[in-house]
Amino acid sequence: MSIADACKNFLAEISPSFPPERLQKDEPMWKHTTFRVGGPADCLLYPATGEEVRRILSLIKRYELPLTILGNGSDVLVRDKGIRGVVLAFGQPAAYIRQEGTRLLLGPGTLLSAVAQYAAEHGLTGLEFAAGIPGSVGGAVFMNAGAYDGEMKDIVSRIDAFDEAGRVVAYRGEDAYFGYRYSVFQDNSHIINQIELTLAAGNTEAICQKMTEFNERRRQKQPLEYPSAGSTFKRPLGHFAGTLIDEVGLKGFSIGDAQVSEKHAGFIINRGHATAGDILALIAEVQRRVFLARGVELVPEVRIIGEV
Ligand SMILES: Cc1cc2nc3c(=O)[nH]c(=O)nc-3n(C[C@H](O)[C@H](O)[C@H](O)COP(=O)(O)OP(=O)(O)OC[C@H]3O[C@@H](n4cnc5c(N)ncnc54)[C@H](O)[C@@H]3O)c2cc1C
């Protein structure tokens, strides 16, 4: 059976019992990514509960459909041809915050910024670093997102995930093998369904002040006025990607509407009408020129997905 036919069957089976506002067909992915590029996904669903995720997984298995997981779309570059099969996206419907003392239980779609704000208001410290990271908690665990003086590794104490068969797998923080922009979920494709953070008691005023300082630093240094996916490349050992790119004279260099930011060379920005093709060509050119001039291989941090 073709993927298109399998998708039709999948939709016919799930549509009668899935809220239509959380199920989209041929959905343009530029609407769901901070780069604002990307072709259509055959089928995109926003689950609200673990039960819904399990049901979707069992149908995906039955119809042998390819599956892509998405959070807030702030670290992905979706190719122009879009995504075949099913995209399972974790957003507002899968967002919740439950507090048990200094521990927070979080839905995978909860925005990091919202959790940081909640923690500050409730006098919990440890999440200040994340206030300006525009991802979901699920995506942040997957990427081990970090900034300034912290990373998810420092505060994640438990993760409940689903394997491909929909079985629950519980991880302690150390079982996630967090490393620089790495977690085990990048290799086992388990779906993160609930996250527990362990924070510490702190002073709301001091926490808010730290968050304001970090956000101000971001505003000064990062091109937040343009769509992007944050740092395009991982930090190469012993270097900074932005400094290398600047040194080889690529600040401001463009292909189509994709540009190496003039404000921060570590960011590729979409000046308005960039395609994923423009951004991919620019990534390749930056890699080529930095390697030729400095012998350093730049590896994208942003996850490139979709039909080639
Ligand atoms: C302006 C800007 C600034 C940024 N600054 C930072 C920064 O300071 N530090 C930093 O680390 N990052 C930064 N980022 C990158 C990005 O915000 C983080 O990596 C963030 O954690 C990604 O979360 P997301 O929900 O958007 O994930 P997505 O981009 O949606 O997905 C990223 C990956 O996670 C997987 N994933 C998402 N949710 C789940 C889930 N529930 N289960 C399993 N897999 C899942 C996806 O399959 C995908 O492979 C920045 C991005 C922007 C646009």
The ligand as a MOL file (V3000), in Angstrom:
LIG
                    3D

  0  0  0     0  0            999 V3000
M  V30 BEGIN CTAB
M  V30 COUNTS 53 58 0 0 0
M  V30 BEGIN ATOM
M  V30 1 C 15.4470 32.1380 18.9120 0
M  V30 2 C 15.8740 30.7790 19.3940 0
M  V30 3 C 16.7340 30.6630 20.4660 0
M  V30 4 C 17.1210 29.4100 20.9180 0
M  V30 5 N 17.9760 29.3240 21.9840 0
M  V30 6 C 18.3470 28.1160 22.4390 0
M  V30 7 C 19.2240 28.0020 23.5600 0
M  V30 8 O 19.6350 28.9760 24.1690 0
M  V30 9 N 19.5960 26.7600 23.9670 0
M  V30 10 C 19.1530 25.6390 23.3370 0
M  V30 11 O 19.5180 24.5280 23.7500 0
M  V30 12 N 18.3240 25.7030 22.2660 0
M  V30 13 C 17.9080 26.9140 21.8110 0
M  V30 14 N 17.0740 26.9930 20.7320 0
M  V30 15 C 16.6620 25.7550 20.0450 0
M  V30 16 C 15.3500 25.1320 20.5550 0
M  V30 17 O 14.4990 26.1140 21.1110 0
M  V30 18 C 15.5890 24.0310 21.5890 0
M  V30 19 O 16.3850 22.9990 21.0850 0
M  V30 20 C 14.2650 23.4580 22.0910 0
M  V30 21 O 14.4980 22.6490 23.2100 0
M  V30 22 C 13.5450 22.6060 21.0200 0
M  V30 23 O 12.2600 22.2940 21.5170 0
M  V30 24 P 11.0080 22.1390 20.5350 0
M  V30 25 O 9.8500 21.7410 21.3690 0
M  V30 26 O 10.8470 23.3360 19.7110 0
M  V30 27 O 11.4750 20.9050 19.6730 0
M  V30 28 P 11.2530 20.6590 18.1220 0
M  V30 29 O 12.0640 21.6480 17.3480 0
M  V30 30 O 9.8170 20.5750 17.8140 0
M  V30 31 O 11.9020 19.2220 17.9890 0
M  V30 32 C 13.2840 19.0460 18.1900 0
M  V30 33 C 13.5460 17.5290 18.2450 0
M  V30 34 O 12.9320 17.0160 19.4280 0
M  V30 35 C 12.0810 15.9130 19.1150 0
M  V30 36 N 10.9530 15.9570 20.0470 0
M  V30 37 C 10.1730 17.0310 20.3460 0
M  V30 38 N 9.2450 16.6860 21.2660 0
M  V30 39 C 9.4260 15.3700 21.5430 0
M  V30 40 C 8.7660 14.4440 22.3970 0
M  V30 41 N 7.7360 14.7750 23.1770 0
M  V30 42 N 9.2190 13.1570 22.4010 0
M  V30 43 C 10.2820 12.7720 21.6260 0
M  V30 44 N 10.9270 13.6170 20.7960 0
M  V30 45 C 10.5170 14.8960 20.7560 0
M  V30 46 C 11.6610 16.1290 17.6720 0
M  V30 47 O 11.3630 14.9020 17.0350 0
M  V30 48 C 12.9130 16.7850 17.0720 0
M  V30 49 O 13.8290 15.8120 16.6100 0
M  V30 50 C 16.6490 28.2380 20.2710 0
M  V30 51 C 15.7670 28.3600 19.1850 0
M  V30 52 C 15.3630 29.6250 18.7610 0
M  V30 53 C 14.4030 29.7260 17.6060 0
M  V30 END ATOM
M  V30 BEGIN BOND
M  V30 1 1 1 2
M  V30 2 1 2 3
M  V30 3 2 2 52
M  V30 4 2 3 4
M  V30 5 1 4 5
M  V30 6 1 4 50
M  V30 7 2 5 6
M  V30 8 1 6 7
M  V30 9 1 6 13
M  V30 10 2 7 8
M  V30 11 1 7 9
M  V30 12 1 9 10
M  V30 13 2 10 11
M  V30 14 1 10 12
M  V30 15 2 12 13
M  V30 16 1 13 14
M  V30 17 1 14 15
M  V30 18 1 14 50
M  V30 19 1 15 16
M  V30 20 1 16 17
M  V30 21 1 16 18
M  V30 22 1 18 19
M  V30 23 1 18 20
M  V30 24 1 20 21
M  V30 25 1 20 22
M  V30 26 1 22 23
M  V30 27 1 23 24
M  V30 28 2 24 25
M  V30 29 1 24 26
M  V30 30 1 24 27
M  V30 31 1 27 28
M  V30 32 2 28 29
M  V30 33 1 28 30
M  V30 34 1 28 31
M  V30 35 1 31 32
M  V30 36 1 32 33
M  V30 37 1 33 34
M  V30 38 1 33 48
M  V30 39 1 34 35
M  V30 40 1 35 36
M  V30 41 1 35 46
M  V30 42 1 36 37
M  V30 43 1 36 45
M  V30 44 2 37 38
M  V30 45 1 38 39
M  V30 46 1 39 40
M  V30 47 2 39 45
M  V30 48 1 40 41
M  V30 49 2 40 42
M  V30 50 1 42 43
M  V30 51 2 43 44
M  V30 52 1 44 45
M  V30 53 1 46 47
M  V30 54 1 46 48
M  V30 55 1 48 49
M  V30 56 2 50 51
M  V30 57 1 51 52
M  V30 58 1 52 53
M  V30 END BOND
M  V30 END CTAB
M  END
